[in-house]
Amino acid sequence: MNNDFAELSKYRLARAKEDLDNSKANLRDNYLKGTINRSYYAIFHAIRAVLALDGFDAKKHSGVITYFNQYYVKTGIFDIEASTIVQKAFKIRNKSDYDDFYVVSRDETEEQVYNAEHFVSMIEQYLKGKNE
């Protein structure tokens, strides 16, 4: 494995964890849209941590997600649950960030934080196996 890619992967995972921590802080302060945004970015940066090991990145979020689904979900490295979490987070983040009158519920927000935490944990376990 290219050492530069390994370092980039570690950096992106740290960024994912920071986004996850920020999402939890936003939730505690009842900033639900901020929580949705940061929980999505925790997932997004976790995916990019995996893709860094392949030397792959994309300019669009959809490109990152498509690559992850094609090479990591469809191949069975990650369960379909991972793809479901990503798709749901992407959809709700877009609504929350771009739809003027979209109101996210606390229950939906808590679910997104839970899913992001679970997803980042799955990615972290996968990356530990790659670094051993």
N, C-alpha and C positions, 0 to 999 in steps of 0.2 A: 504494500500500500504506500502510495506517495505520502511522505511526511507532511507536505504542505496541505494536502487534502485532509489528512487526519487532524491537523491543527485547526483548519477551517471548520471541520465537523464539530470539534470540541467547543469552539467559539460559538457556533450556531446553537448548540445544545444549551450552553450557558445563557444565551440570549432568550431561548425558549423558556427556560426556567425563570428568568427575570420577568418576562412577559406574564407568565403564570402567577408569579408573586404579585405583580401589579394588578392583575385581574382580581385577585383575592382582596387586595387593598381597596380597589374600586367597589367591590361588592360590599365590603364592610361599611363603606361610606355611602352606600346606596346610589352609586353612579353606574346605573345599569348599562347604558350604552357604552361607556368606557370599559365596563367589565366584558361585554360581548366582544368589543374590539380587541382587547388584550388577550382574551382567551383564544380567539381565532389566531392571533399572531403567535401565541405560544405553540399552537399546532403547526402553523405554517413554518416557523423557524425550526421546529423539530423535524419536519419533513426535509427541509433544506439541509439539516445536519446529516441525514442519511444520504441524500443526493450528492453531498460534497465528496463522499467517499468514491462516487462514480465519476467525479469531475464534471458533473452536470449541474447547470442552472438554467433558468428561463427568465425572460423579461416579464412575463405575465404570470399571475398566480395560477391561472388555469393550466398553463404549461407545466408548472411544478406539480400540480395535483394530477394531471394526466400521466406524467412520467411515473409518479409514485404508484398510481393505480396499475399502470401497465407492467412495471417491472418489479413491484413489491407486493401488490395485492393479488393480481391475477396469477402470479407465480406461486402464491401460497406462503410467501415469507411473512406476510401479515394477513390476518384474518379479514374477511369482508367487513367486520365491525369497524376496522380502522378506516376503511373507505367511507362508511356511513357517517362516522364521526366527522371526518373531514368535510364531506359534502354538506352536512347539516350546519357546521360551523361557518363554512363559506357563504351559504345562503343567508343565514341569520345575520352575519356580519354585514353583508351587502345591504340588506334591508335596513338594519340599524344605522349604518353610516350614511346611506344615500336616500332613503325614503323619508321625506320631511315629517310625515305624520305617523310614522311607525312607532308604536309603543311596545316595548318588550316587557314581558311579565317577569316578576321576581323568580317564579318557578322555572321559566325558560332559561333565565340567566344563571341560576344555580346549577341547572342541568349542564349548561355549556361549560361552566367552571369544572364540574365533576368530570365531564368528557375530556376536557383539555388536560386535566391532571392525569387521568387514565392514559390518554394518548402519549403524553410526554414520558410517562413511566414506561410504556411499551417501547418507545423509541430508545430510551436510555438503556433498557435491558438489552435490546438488540445491539446497540453500539458497544456496550461492555463486552459482548460476545465477539464482536469484530476486533476489539483492541486486545484481546487476550492471546 
